[in-house]
Amino acid sequence: MSVRPHLRWFQVALLVLAAGVLSLSVTSCASSTFDGRVYHDGSMRFRVGPIPSTWRGITVDDALLAFREDSANATVALNGRCGVDGDDVPLVSLTQHLFLQFTNRELVAQQALTLDGREALRTEMNAALDGVTKHYLVYVLKKDGCVYDFMYIAAAGGASSNAEFERFVQGFSTLE
């Protein structure tokens, strides 16, 4: 099955994370900036909630921001894309597309909520990629022609949620 090009980042990131191969710096490219609260790359600008001191920045291919929480053996990643599928694809479908290449998918919980003044979908799932089962907490948000994916990836059987990750997501807002 072919992977939609705009979802490739998620699967590459998860393969890297499952293998445990991580770099030590926050993802950046020549035209993007992140000051610890605000990200800007020319096509999008947003603010995130507080980043705990226990999270260290890492580089994950095609993720805008990524962090490792060593004490919880967990990874946090955030990606956004504009003008690709933001208007015509439901949140449930966008979430399902993130897990197309996964096996042993077990939906733990899913709920619609409001994030940055728009409907978002929070999904908690256990799933395997290349035989490695992990616990995923994913938020998907569509706003102003852009789609934002937030994920918390932990060992299978991990905590059902992470309060610091929830604050990070709830602090998200797009900026003009």
Secondary structure, DSSP 4 states (H G I P E B T S, - for coil): -PPPGGGHHHHHHHHHHHHT---SS----TT-EE-SSEEE-SS-EEE-----TTEEE---TT-SEEEEEGGGTEEEEEEEEESSSTTTS-HHHHHHHHTTT-EEEEEEEEEEEEETTEEEEEEEEEEEETTEEEEEEEEEEEETTEEEEEEEEEETT--S--HHHHHHHHT-EE--
